[in-house]
């Protein structure tokens, strides 16, 4: 019973932590009670942001192509299984946190900015970017909501000119990572809790807000707002969207509709890529 209660409390804690850590950029706000929330992986960007980050590190010679392939295969396996085994997620999380301990936050942010410009910018879906811009043009704030570490999510939001980002928060002391999370992964129900907390903080009316995602894992978030849309949806989300009359946007064509550059099951894949990135960074800063 105690373990069940803890599991129920974890999404709310992760959500509140993410909302507290969010920093928004000043924008004109003629419509201050409405906002839009976008998932990142396969919604705003083709493939997994953390995997592209790891690719950028590999391009700098910080770890081998074999390392990258191993983590990419791990992501693909999670996707094929169609679910996210809690034991696998926990194991990946613990491994990633062990490797990231001691790394400087500023170093990670700087590399994130460089790698976004080199690797990620060309992978942004033009259609999804246009959707985000339409909300900005209407005077609404636009937030990314993702299991990706908040530092990388914030880089993506800044490069796209968005309001800010909600992401997984890692604990830091004296500018370095401790190897622990604050709360838990921002995934599934935790995303909805983060948006609820942000809405209280920012004075948002969720019935006037919009949300966009590719995955049925984000149904708690999509069901929270007044206007939900599926973007490049998986089969379960497409069926749910059709049943509830939600708008469906699919920017994939042909082969890209089934093979989007190593897609992932959000939390598990992000953590697998995160382990690769952490190993590379640790090797770099030890050398």
C-alpha positions in Angstrom: 0.0 0.0 0.0 2.8 2.4 0.9 4.5 1.7 -2.5 1.3 2.3 -4.4 0.7 5.6 -2.6 4.3 6.6 -3.4 3.7 5.8 -7.1 0.5 7.9 -7.1 2.3 10.8 -5.6 5.4 10.7 -7.9 3.7 12.3 -11.0 2.4 15.2 -8.9 5.8 15.8 -7.3 7.6 15.6 -10.6 5.0 18.0 -12.1 5.3 20.5 -9.3 9.1 20.4 -9.5 9.1 21.0 -13.3 6.7 23.9 -13.0 8.7 25.5 -10.2 11.9 25.3 -12.3 10.3 26.7 -15.4 11.5 30.2 -16.4 9.5 32.1 -19.0 10.7 34.7 -21.4 8.9 38.0 -21.6 6.4 38.2 -24.5 3.5 40.4 -25.4 0.4 38.9 -23.8 -2.9 40.2 -25.2 -4.3 36.8 -24.3 -2.8 36.0 -20.9 -5.0 33.2 -19.8 -4.4 30.9 -22.8 -1.3 28.9 -23.7 -0.2 26.0 -25.8 1.8 23.0 -24.7 3.9 20.9 -27.1 5.6 17.6 -26.6 9.1 17.5 -28.2 10.1 14.1 -29.5 8.3 13.2 -32.8 5.9 16.1 -32.2 8.1 19.2 -32.5 11.2 17.3 -33.7 11.8 14.2 -35.8 13.1 11.5 -33.5 14.4 11.9 -29.9 16.1 15.1 -28.8 18.4 13.3 -26.3 19.5 10.9 -29.0 20.3 13.7 -31.4 22.3 15.3 -28.5 24.2 12.0 -28.1 24.9 12.0 -31.8 26.4 15.5 -31.6 28.7 14.3 -28.8 29.7 11.3 -30.9 30.5 13.7 -33.7 33.0 15.4 -31.3 34.7 12.1 -30.7 33.5 12.0 -27.1 32.4 8.3 -27.5 32.4 5.7 -30.2 29.9 4.9 -32.9 29.5 1.5 -31.3 28.3 3.2 -28.0 25.8 5.3 -30.0 24.5 2.2 -31.9 24.0 0.3 -28.6 21.9 3.0 -27.1 20.0 3.5 -30.4 19.1 -0.2 -30.5 17.9 0.1 -26.9 15.5 2.9 -27.9 14.2 0.9 -30.9 13.5 -2.2 -28.6 11.5 -0.1 -26.2 9.5 1.3 -29.2 8.8 -2.1 -30.7 7.6 -3.5 -27.4 5.0 -0.8 -27.4 5.1 -0.3 -23.6 7.5 1.0 -21.0 8.4 -1.6 -18.4 8.8 0.1 -15.0 11.8 -2.0 -14.1 13.7 -1.1 -17.3 12.9 2.6 -16.8 14.1 2.5 -13.2 17.3 0.7 -14.2 18.0 3.2 -17.0 17.3 6.1 -14.8 19.7 4.9 -12.0 22.4 4.3 -14.6 22.1 7.7 -16.2 22.1 9.5 -12.8 25.2 7.7 -11.7 27.1 8.8 -14.8 25.9 12.4 -14.7 26.9 13.1 -11.1 29.6 15.8 -10.9 29.1 17.2 -14.4 28.9 21.0 -14.6 25.5 22.4 -15.7 27.0 25.2 -17.8 29.0 22.6 -19.8 25.9 20.6 -20.6 24.0 23.8 -21.6 26.8 25.0 -23.8 27.1 21.7 -25.6 23.3 21.6 -26.0 23.3 25.0 -27.7 26.0 23.9 -30.1 24.5 20.6 -30.9 21.0 22.0 -31.4 22.4 24.4 -34.1 24.4 21.6 -35.8 22.1 18.6 -35.5 18.6 19.4 -34.3 17.6 22.6 -36.0 17.0 20.8 -39.4 14.9 18.2 -37.7 12.2 20.5 -36.5 8.8 19.7 -38.1 7.9 22.9 -40.1 4.2 22.1 -39.7 4.5 21.9 -35.9 6.6 25.0 -35.7 3.9 26.8 -37.6 1.3 25.6 -35.2 3.4 27.0 -32.3 3.9 30.3 -34.1 0.2 30.7 -34.6 -0.3 30.6 -30.9 2.5 33.1 -30.4 0.9 35.4 -33.0 -2.3 35.2 -31.1 -0.5 36.5 -28.0 -0.5 33.1 -26.2 2.4 31.6 -24.4 3.9 28.4 -25.8 5.6 25.8 -23.6 7.5 22.6 -24.4 6.6 19.8 -22.1 8.9 16.8 -22.3 10.7 14.0 -20.4 14.0 15.4 -21.8 16.2 17.1 -19.2 15.0 20.7 -18.7 18.4 22.2 -19.6 18.2 20.7 -23.1 14.4 21.4 -23.4 15.1 25.1 -22.5 17.7 25.3 -25.3 15.2 24.0 -27.8 12.5 26.5 -26.6 14.9 29.4 -26.7 16.1 28.5 -30.2 12.5 28.3 -31.4 11.5 31.6 -29.8 9.0 29.9 -27.5 8.0 31.0 -24.0 9.8 28.3 -22.1 10.1 24.6 -21.3 8.9 22.0 -18.7 11.3 19.1 -18.5 12.8 16.5 -16.1 14.8 18.3 -13.4 18.1 16.9 -12.1 19.4 18.0 -8.7 22.4 20.3 -8.6 24.8 21.6 -6.0 27.3 24.3 -6.6 26.6 24.3 -10.4 27.1 20.5 -10.8 24.7 17.6 -11.0 24.5 15.4 -7.8 23.3 12.3 -9.6 19.7 12.5 -8.2 16.5 13.7 -9.7 14.3 16.4 -8.1 10.9 14.6 -8.1 10.8 12.1 -10.9 10.7 11.9 -14.7 8.4 14.3 -16.4 6.5 11.6 -18.2 2.9 10.6 -18.6 0.7 11.8 -15.8 3.6 13.9 -14.5 3.3 16.1 -17.6 -0.4 16.9 -16.7 0.6 17.7 -13.1 3.3 20.0 -14.4 0.8 21.9 -16.6 -1.7 22.1 -13.7 1.0 23.6 -11.5 2.1 26.0 -14.2 -1.5 27.1 -14.8 -1.9 28.0 -11.1 1.4 29.8 -11.2 0.7 31.7 -14.4 -3.0 32.3 -14.1 -3.9 30.1 -17.1 -7.4 28.9 -17.9 -6.9 25.3 -19.0 -10.2 25.2 -20.8 -8.7 27.9 -23.1 -5.4 26.1 -23.5 -4.1 23.7 -26.2 -1.8 20.7 -26.2 -0.1 18.7 -28.9 1.6 15.3 -28.8 2.4 12.2 -30.9 1.9 9.6 -28.1 -0.9 8.0 -26.2 1.4 8.3 -23.2 0.4 12.0 -23.1 -3.3 11.4 -22.9 -3.4 12.8 -19.4 -2.0 16.1 -20.7 -4.1 16.1 -23.8 -7.3 15.4 -21.8 -6.5 18.3 -19.4 -6.9 21.1 -21.9 -9.8 22.5 -23.9 -8.2 22.0 -27.3 -6.2 18.8 -27.9 -4.4 17.8 -31.1 -2.5 14.7 -32.2 0.6 15.3 -34.2 2.2 12.4 -36.1 0.2 10.2 -33.8 0.9 6.6 -32.8 -1.9 4.1 -33.5 -3.6 4.4 -30.1 -3.5 8.1 -30.0 -4.9 8.4 -33.6 -7.8 6.1 -32.7 -8.5 8.1 -29.5 -8.3 11.4 -31.4 -10.7 10.3 -34.0 -13.2 9.0 -31.4 -13.1 12.3 -29.5 -13.1 14.6 -32.5 -9.6 16.0 -31.9 -7.6 17.5 -34.7 -5.0 15.3 -36.3 -1.8 16.7 -37.9 0.4 14.2 -39.7 3.6 15.7 -41.3 5.1 12.4 -42.1 5.2 11.0 -45.7 5.9 7.5 -47.0 8.7 5.8 -45.1 9.0 8.6 -42.6 5.5 7.8 -41.4 6.8 4.5 -40.0 10.5 5.1 -39.4 11.1 8.6 -37.9 14.8 8.5 -37.2 14.8 6.0 -34.3 11.6 7.1 -32.5 11.3 6.3 -28.8 8.9 5.5 -26.1 9.3 8.8 -24.3 10.8 8.2 -20.9 12.6 5.0 -21.6 14.2 6.2 -24.8 15.1 9.5 -23.3 16.9 7.8 -20.5 18.7 5.4 -22.8 20.0 8.3 -24.8 20.8 10.2 -21.6 23.0 7.4 -20.5 25.0 7.6 -23.7 25.3 11.4 -23.4 26.4 11.1 -19.7 29.0 8.6 -20.5 30.4 10.8 -23.3 30.5 13.9 -21.1 32.2 12.1 -18.2 34.9 10.7 -20.6 35.4 14.2 -22.0 35.8 16.0 -18.6 38.0 13.2 -17.2 40.4 13.5 -20.1 
